[in-house]
Amino acid sequence: MEHTYAVTGMTCAGCQYKVQTLLGKVSGVTDVDIDLDAGEAHVKMDHHVPTSDLQNALKEYPKYQLNEKQVSMPAMSAFEELAEKSWVETYKPILLIFGYIFVASMIAGATPIGFNEMLAMRIFMAGFFLVFSFFKLLNLEGFADSYAMYDVIARKFKGWGYIYAFTELALGLAYATNFQPVITNAVTFVVMSVSIVGVLQTVLSKKTIRCACLGAVFNLPMSTVTIIEDGLMIAMSAVMLVMLF
């Protein structure tokens, strides 16, 4: 059976993760899905669990208040508001970032003796990882909480979210300095291949969830754009590995 409850006091992905974790520990609860924007907790249970038990699970965090869902006209959520926008308006932050990085990589690749594809790709990868790690590090805990909602490793080991942010930073610096290109591209291929698994699972299951690619700074929905983003990094690292041999 599944019941929906109204939860107030949640303001970020960290709150979402905390409430989901606490409710998931209640005896009889088999799964918890938190809709941060709607302020709802969808709780699956193998037998009836009193609302008081769920409320007690949150009692150490009084800012989170759980009550039975009242039937009413729901307010428009952040994701519903995004649906009112065009695709370009929704993904403007990512499009701008990719645009700037692409132009910089094209300029770097245009050498006096001809266009250097390897250099252009290396600069693109450096820019990608440095910029994306920057946004993650602005709110590292928020990113880790968001990442734990869908990544296959972070779901089991939340610490991977913290490690992943610094891994992106290290890869950005490695590409920028051309440090051990074979190792750098191999690590990129493996890390991004693992990352895309959780993204694919989320998108294919049609779950409405925030994308953590730009940390907790922007409210971007997980979509095929995220798949393309990860897939591009996988493809470019593979091409660069082939070119190095």
Stockholm file with secondary structure:
# STOCKHOLM 1.0

chainA/1-245         MEHTYAVTGMTCAGCQYKVQTLLGKVSGVTDVDIDLDAGEAHVKMDHHVPTSDLQNALKEYPKYQLNEKQVSMPAMSAFEELAEKSWVETYKPILLIFGYIFVASMIAGATPIGFNEMLAMRIFMAGFFLVFSFFKLLNLEGFADSYAMYDVIARKFKGWGYIYAFTELALGLAYATNFQPVITNAVTFVVMSVSIVGVLQTVLSKKTIRCACLGAVFNLPMSTVTIIEDGLMIAMSAVMLVMLF
#=GR chainA/1-245 SS CEEEEEEESCCSHHHHHHHHHHHHTSTTEEEEEEETTTTEEEEEESSCCCHHHHHHHTTTSTTCEEEECCCSCCCCCHHHHHHTSCHHHHTHHHHHHHHHHHHHHHHHHEETTEECHHHHHHHHHHHHHHHHHHHHHHTHHHHHHHHTTTCTTTTTCTHHHHHHHHHHHHHHHHHHHTCSHHHHHHHHHHHHHHHHHHHHHHHHTTCCCBCCTTTTTSCCBCSHHHHHHHHHHHHHHHHHHHHHC
#=GC SS_cons         CEEEEEEESCCSHHHHHHHHHHHHTSTTEEEEEEETTTTEEEEEESSCCCHHHHHHHTTTSTTCEEEECCCSCCCCCHHHHHHTSCHHHHTHHHHHHHHHHHHHHHHHHEETTEECHHHHHHHHHHHHHHHHHHHHHHTHHHHHHHHTTTCTTTTTCTHHHHHHHHHHHHHHHHHHHTCSHHHHHHHHHHHHHHHHHHHHHHHHTTCCCBCCTTTTTSCCBCSHHHHHHHHHHHHHHHHHHHHHC
//
